[in-house]
Amino acid sequence: MSSIDHQTPIVESAVESAQPARAASLAQRTVLCAGEDDTQALARALALSPALAHATLTLHGDLGAGKTTFVRHLLRALGVAGRIKSPTYAVVEPHQAPPAPAWPAGLSVSHFDFYRFGDPREWEDAGFREVFADPGLKLVEWPEKAQGLMPAPDLSLELATQEDESRIVTLKAHSATGLKLLEDIAP
């Protein structure tokens, strides 16, 4: 029961509301990732979804929960080559995924890490409003540090480390795009 390819969700809820509040969830799914291979399989399944082309994904969890590791697996699954570093100090790292059937012109990806973000003026000065308005995939670690500035996510991922070092990943859809992403990763 550890691999996304062979597992059914631990928990799966039905659509909760047709008119969600900003942070409310439309639906959710919880997956057990027993190890690195399961995390990579979940990222690969998500990378196959055409809905990623204009999605915002937020990643939540304690330090060391595996947020950046998940992003690296997702970027690799999207075909991003070269070094993938954490944007902890730069706040954002841009990437370009090569053309694929879902995005023939390639896919622009912005990987944010707001862990050290503290000044709301930086949001405007750095042009983040424009980055979020542009087409492409946005991956956001520590989104709570930019709360009230960034748009609502399409899909949020909560990573929780268990005593045995496995991870429970709860995926919550917050939009029609998020629902499509959940649907596309169903086993």
Beta strands, then each sheet from edge to edge (+ up, - down):
strand 1: 11-12
strand 2: 27-33
strand 3: 56-60
strand 4: 92-97
strand 5: 107-113
strand 6: 137-141
strand 7: 155-161
strand 8: 167-173
sheet 1: 1+ 2- 8+ 7- 3- 6- 5- 4+
end
